Amino acid sequence: MSFKHKIATTLLSSAVAMATTFGAASAVAADQRYVTIGTGGQTGVYYVVGQSICRLVNRGTEEHGVKCTAPSTGGSVANINAIRQSQQDMGMAQSDWQFHALHGSKHDSFVEQGKFEDLRALFSVHNEPFTVVARADSGVETFDDLVGKRVNLNNPGSGTRGTMEVIMAEKGWTNDTFKLAAELKASEQAQALCDNKLDVMIYSVGHPSGAIKEATTSCEAKVIPVTGAEIDKLIAENDYYAPAVIKGGMYNGTDNDVLTFGNAATMVSSAKVDADVVYLVVKSVFENFDRFKKLHPAFANLKPEEMIKNGLSAPLHDGAVRYYKEKGWM
């Protein structure tokens, strides 16, 4: 064989190898599926939940071909609407907004769109007390003291904003009740509070919360109780609400337990999302459950048998049911 012939043969072999490799890579890329989980503000626990789940899913991407992303979003209502419009596969949502989306009630966007009958639940996660934090110099000692103050209602589309509006309706309050009704995102409100642009920030969130730690360490602030006849009525009339306690000593300025109410954080999806993908996401969480619980203090006391039923108004997704039955939990 001539030298030129050897070179040509070598180049041809290399080209074939490269084409084979490229073809295999293309096939993998073509087979790879993507799942998007909507979360919330980057300082909130929803963001940690989504990022944590994706981390567990992506550990096995080479094996199962599913790639998971969990971007920061506007929160519960925004996530549910994005799932309904097929812009997200899954998302975090407060248990109350899961209920109202399913029934087409309470929130304007849910009422306008009607019942979201394809809404499906995967599992619940941590409890979310409705948390009110006030500057120490604001004069706010009780929830009724918010009248005439500078209050951040949170961004439209967030579960916190929705819950605040429910409370306001019960109390007969409007935005004009406050000196300022701000619409900052959850991630922006701690700095605004400590910059003295707000008297009060509110957050439906798992504890301990990074945002509340930021507020109570950057300036003098304290957690305020959320109690009274209107709150008792909400709890009595709605199964997705329950009394809650924020433990004293968790945050600077709040030495004693604080009474409030709250709901559960839940993971939701749509019946249109592939059952195999949902099965894989659920399996990734529960097959790595000890690892998952260590990713945030709010997850420390989670129990699978409670997560698959507590706070869930929508039917379980078929993919989730398949896994739970395999485990003997159903």
C-alpha positions as CSV (number, residue, x, y, z in Angstrom):
1,M,0.0,0.0,0.0
2,S,1.4,3.4,-1.0
3,F,2.0,6.2,1.5
4,K,-0.8,8.2,-0.1
5,H,-3.2,5.3,0.0
6,K,-2.4,4.8,3.8
7,I,-3.1,8.4,4.5
8,A,-6.4,8.3,2.6
9,T,-7.4,5.1,4.4
10,T,-6.6,6.7,7.8
11,L,-8.6,9.8,7.0
12,L,-11.5,7.8,5.8
13,S,-11.5,5.7,9.0
14,S,-11.3,8.8,11.1
15,A,-14.2,10.4,9.2
16,V,-16.3,7.2,9.7
17,A,-15.5,7.1,13.4
18,M,-16.4,10.8,13.8
19,A,-19.6,10.3,11.9
20,T,-20.5,7.4,14.0
21,T,-19.8,9.3,17.2
22,F,-21.7,12.3,16.0
23,G,-24.6,10.1,15.0
24,A,-24.7,8.5,18.4
25,A,-24.5,11.9,20.1
26,S,-27.3,13.2,17.9
27,A,-29.4,10.2,18.8
28,V,-28.8,10.8,22.5
29,A,-29.7,14.5,22.0
30,A,-32.8,13.6,20.1
31,D,-33.8,11.1,22.8
32,Q,-33.2,13.5,25.6
33,R,-36.3,15.0,27.2
34,Y,-36.5,18.2,29.2
35,V,-38.6,19.0,32.2
36,T,-39.2,22.4,33.6
37,I,-40.2,23.0,37.2
38,G,-41.5,26.5,38.1
39,T,-40.4,27.7,41.6
40,G,-40.5,31.2,43.1
41,G,-38.2,33.9,44.2
42,Q,-34.5,32.9,44.6
43,T,-34.5,33.6,48.4
44,G,-37.6,31.4,49.0
45,V,-37.9,27.7,49.7
46,Y,-39.7,27.0,46.4
47,Y,-36.6,27.8,44.6
48,V,-34.6,25.4,46.8
49,V,-37.2,22.7,46.3
50,G,-37.1,23.0,42.5
51,Q,-33.3,23.2,42.3
52,S,-33.0,20.2,44.7
53,I,-35.4,18.0,42.7
54,C,-33.6,18.9,39.5
55,R,-30.2,18.1,41.0
56,L,-31.5,14.6,41.9
57,V,-33.1,14.0,38.5
58,N,-30.0,15.2,36.6
59,R,-27.7,12.9,38.5
60,G,-29.2,10.1,36.3
61,T,-29.6,12.0,33.0
62,E,-27.0,9.8,31.2
63,E,-29.1,6.8,32.2
64,H,-32.7,8.0,31.6
65,G,-32.2,10.9,29.2
66,V,-34.2,13.5,31.2
67,K,-32.7,16.9,31.9
68,C,-34.4,19.1,34.5
69,T,-34.4,22.8,35.0
70,A,-36.0,24.9,37.8
71,P,-36.0,28.6,37.0
72,S,-37.1,31.3,39.4
73,T,-40.7,32.4,38.7
74,G,-43.5,34.6,40.0
75,G,-44.8,31.9,42.4
76,S,-47.9,29.7,42.9
77,V,-50.5,31.3,40.6
78,A,-47.9,32.0,37.9
79,N,-46.7,28.4,38.0
80,I,-50.2,27.0,37.8
81,N,-51.1,29.2,34.8
82,A,-47.8,28.4,33.1
83,I,-48.5,24.6,33.5
84,R,-52.1,25.1,32.1
85,Q,-50.6,26.9,29.1
86,S,-48.0,24.1,28.6
87,Q,-45.1,26.6,29.3
88,Q,-44.0,24.5,32.3
89,D,-44.2,20.8,33.0
90,M,-44.5,21.1,36.8
91,G,-44.3,23.7,39.5
92,M,-44.6,24.6,43.2
93,A,-47.9,26.0,44.5
94,Q,-49.5,26.7,47.8
95,S,-52.2,24.2,48.7
96,D,-54.9,26.9,48.6
97,W,-54.1,27.9,45.1
98,Q,-54.0,24.3,44.0
99,F,-57.6,24.0,45.3
100,H,-58.8,27.3,43.6
101,A,-57.2,26.5,40.3
102,L,-58.9,23.1,40.2
103,H,-62.3,24.6,40.9
104,G,-61.8,27.9,39.0
105,S,-62.4,30.0,42.0
106,K,-61.1,32.9,44.1
107,H,-58.3,34.3,42.0
108,D,-59.3,36.4,39.0
109,S,-57.2,34.4,36.5
110,F,-58.7,31.1,37.7
111,V,-62.2,32.4,37.5
112,E,-61.7,33.8,34.0
113,Q,-60.2,30.5,32.7
114,G,-62.6,28.2,34.6
115,K,-61.8,24.9,36.2
116,F,-58.4,23.5,35.5
117,E,-59.6,19.9,35.4
118,D,-56.3,18.6,34.1
119,L,-54.4,19.9,37.2
120,R,-52.6,17.0,38.9
121,A,-50.8,16.7,42.2
122,L,-47.5,14.9,42.8
123,F,-46.8,15.4,46.5
124,S,-46.7,18.1,49.2
125,V,-43.5,19.3,50.8
126,H,-43.1,21.7,53.8
127,N,-45.6,23.7,55.7
128,E,-45.8,27.4,54.8
129,P,-46.8,29.8,57.7
130,F,-48.1,33.1,56.5
131,T,-45.4,35.3,58.0
132,V,-45.4,39.0,58.7
133,V,-42.2,40.9,59.5
134,A,-42.3,44.5,60.7
135,R,-39.5,47.0,61.4
136,A,-39.0,47.5,65.1
137,D,-39.6,51.2,64.8
138,S,-42.8,50.8,62.8
139,G,-45.2,50.6,65.7
140,V,-46.7,47.3,64.3
141,E,-47.4,44.8,67.1
142,T,-50.5,43.0,65.7
143,F,-51.8,42.3,62.2
144,D,-54.4,45.0,62.5
145,D,-51.6,47.5,63.0
146,L,-50.8,47.2,59.3
147,V,-53.5,49.8,58.6
148,G,-51.9,53.0,57.5
149,K,-48.5,51.4,57.1
150,R,-46.1,50.9,54.1
151,V,-46.8,47.2,53.3
152,N,-45.4,45.0,50.6
153,L,-48.2,42.9,49.2
154,N,-45.8,40.9,47.0
155,N,-45.9,40.6,43.2
156,P,-49.1,39.6,41.3
157,G,-49.0,35.9,40.6
158,S,-47.4,34.9,43.9
159,G,-49.2,32.7,46.4
160,T,-48.4,35.2,49.1
161,R,-50.1,38.0,47.3
162,G,-53.1,35.8,46.7
163,T,-53.4,34.8,50.4
164,M,-53.0,38.4,51.5
165,E,-55.8,39.4,49.2
166,V,-58.0,36.7,50.7
167,I,-57.3,38.1,54.2
168,M,-57.9,41.7,53.0
169,A,-61.3,40.7,51.6
170,E,-62.3,39.1,54.9
171,K,-61.3,42.2,56.8
172,G,-62.8,44.6,54.3
173,W,-59.4,46.1,53.4
174,T,-58.3,47.5,50.1
175,N,-54.9,48.8,48.8
176,D,-56.0,52.2,50.1
177,T,-56.0,50.8,53.6
178,F,-52.2,51.2,53.6
179,K,-50.0,54.2,53.3
180,L,-48.2,52.3,50.6
181,A,-49.2,49.0,48.9
182,A,-46.0,47.8,47.3
183,E,-45.7,45.0,44.8
184,L,-42.1,44.0,45.2
185,K,-41.0,40.4,44.6
186,A,-40.2,38.3,47.6
187,S,-36.5,38.5,46.9
188,E,-36.6,42.3,47.0
189,Q,-38.6,43.0,50.1
190,A,-36.0,42.4,52.9
191,Q,-33.6,45.0,51.5
192,A,-36.5,47.5,51.0
193,L,-37.6,46.9,54.6
194,C,-34.1,47.6,55.9
195,D,-33.7,50.6,53.6
196,N,-36.8,52.0,55.4
197,K,-38.8,52.0,52.2
198,L,-41.3,49.6,53.9
199,D,-42.7,49.1,57.4
200,V,-43.9,45.5,56.8
201,M,-43.0,42.6,54.6
202,I,-45.1,39.4,54.2
203,Y,-44.2,36.0,53.0
204,S,-45.9,32.5,52.9
205,V,-42.7,30.5,53.3
206,G,-41.1,27.5,54.9
207,H,-38.9,28.2,57.9
208,P,-36.1,29.0,58.4
209,S,-36.3,31.5,55.5
210,G,-33.3,33.2,54.0
211,A,-35.3,36.3,53.2
212,I,-36.5,36.7,56.8
213,K,-33.1,36.0,58.2
214,E,-31.8,38.7,55.9
215,A,-34.4,41.2,57.1
216,T,-33.9,40.4,60.8
217,T,-30.1,40.5,60.7
218,S,-29.7,43.5,58.5
219,C,-32.0,45.7,60.6
220,E,-34.1,45.6,63.7
221,A,-37.3,43.7,62.8
222,K,-39.6,41.1,64.3
223,V,-42.2,38.6,63.3
224,I,-45.8,39.7,64.0
225,P,-48.7,37.3,64.9
226,V,-51.5,36.8,62.4
227,T,-54.6,36.0,64.5
228,G,-58.1,37.2,65.0
229,A,-61.7,36.4,64.2
230,E,-61.2,36.6,60.4
231,I,-58.3,34.2,60.5
232,D,-60.2,31.8,62.6
233,K,-63.0,31.9,60.1
234,L,-60.7,31.2,57.2
235,I,-59.3,28.2,59.0
236,A,-62.7,26.9,59.9
237,E,-64.1,27.2,56.4
238,N,-61.1,25.9,54.4
239,D,-59.4,22.5,54.9
240,Y,-56.2,23.8,53.2
241,Y,-55.6,26.3,56.0
242,A,-54.4,25.3,59.5
243,P,-53.0,27.1,62.5
244,A,-49.2,27.4,62.5
245,V,-46.5,28.4,64.8
246,I,-43.2,30.2,64.0
247,K,-40.7,29.0,66.6
248,G,-39.1,31.7,68.9
249,G,-35.4,32.1,68.6
250,M,-35.3,31.3,64.9
251,Y,-34.9,35.0,64.0
252,N,-33.3,37.9,65.7
253,G,-35.8,40.1,67.5
254,T,-38.3,37.2,67.9
255,D,-37.6,35.3,71.1
256,N,-41.0,33.8,71.6
257,D,-43.3,31.6,69.5
258,V,-45.5,33.5,67.1
259,L,-49.0,32.3,66.2
260,T,-50.2,32.5,62.6
261,F,-51.9,30.2,60.0
262,G,-50.7,28.7,56.8
263,N,-50.9,25.9,54.2
264,A,-48.7,23.4,52.5
265,A,-46.3,23.8,49.6
266,T,-47.2,21.3,46.9
267,M,-45.8,20.1,43.6
268,V,-48.3,20.1,40.8
269,S,-48.4,19.2,37.1
270,S,-50.9,18.5,34.3
271,A,-52.5,15.3,33.2
272,K,-51.0,16.1,29.8
273,V,-47.5,15.7,31.0
274,D,-46.0,12.3,30.2
275,A,-46.6,9.8,33.0
276,D,-43.1,8.3,32.5
277,V,-41.5,11.7,33.2
278,V,-43.6,12.3,36.3
279,Y,-42.8,8.8,37.5
280,L,-39.1,9.6,37.1
281,V,-39.2,12.9,38.9
282,V,-41.2,11.4,41.8
283,K,-38.9,8.4,42.0
284,S,-35.8,10.7,42.0
285,V,-37.1,12.4,45.1
286,F,-38.2,9.4,47.1
287,E,-35.3,7.1,46.1
288,N,-32.9,9.8,47.4
289,F,-35.1,10.9,50.2
290,D,-32.5,11.2,52.9
291,R,-30.4,13.3,50.6
292,F,-33.4,15.5,49.7
293,K,-34.3,16.1,53.4
294,K,-30.8,17.5,54.0
295,L,-31.0,20.1,51.3
296,H,-33.0,22.6,53.5
297,P,-33.9,22.7,57.2
298,A,-37.6,23.0,56.3
299,F,-37.5,19.4,54.9
300,A,-36.1,17.8,58.0
301,N,-39.4,16.3,59.3
302,L,-40.9,15.3,56.0
303,K,-42.6,11.9,55.9
304,P,-43.5,10.2,52.5
305,E,-46.8,8.8,53.9
306,E,-47.9,12.4,54.7
307,M,-46.5,14.0,51.5
308,I,-48.7,11.9,49.2
309,K,-51.9,13.0,50.8
310,N,-51.6,16.2,52.9
311,G,-52.6,19.4,51.2
312,L,-53.5,17.8,47.9
313,S,-56.8,18.9,46.4
314,A,-56.2,17.8,42.8
315,P,-56.1,14.1,41.8
316,L,-52.6,12.5,41.9
317,H,-50.9,12.2,38.5
318,D,-50.9,8.7,37.0
319,G,-47.1,8.7,37.0
320,A,-47.0,9.5,40.7
321,V,-49.6,6.8,41.5
322,R,-47.6,4.2,39.6
323,Y,-44.6,4.9,41.8
324,Y,-46.5,5.0,45.1
325,K,-48.2,1.7,44.3
326,E,-44.9,0.1,43.5
327,K,-43.7,1.2,47.0
328,G,-46.8,-0.1,48.6
329,W,-47.9,3.3,49.9
330,M,-51.2,3.1,48.1
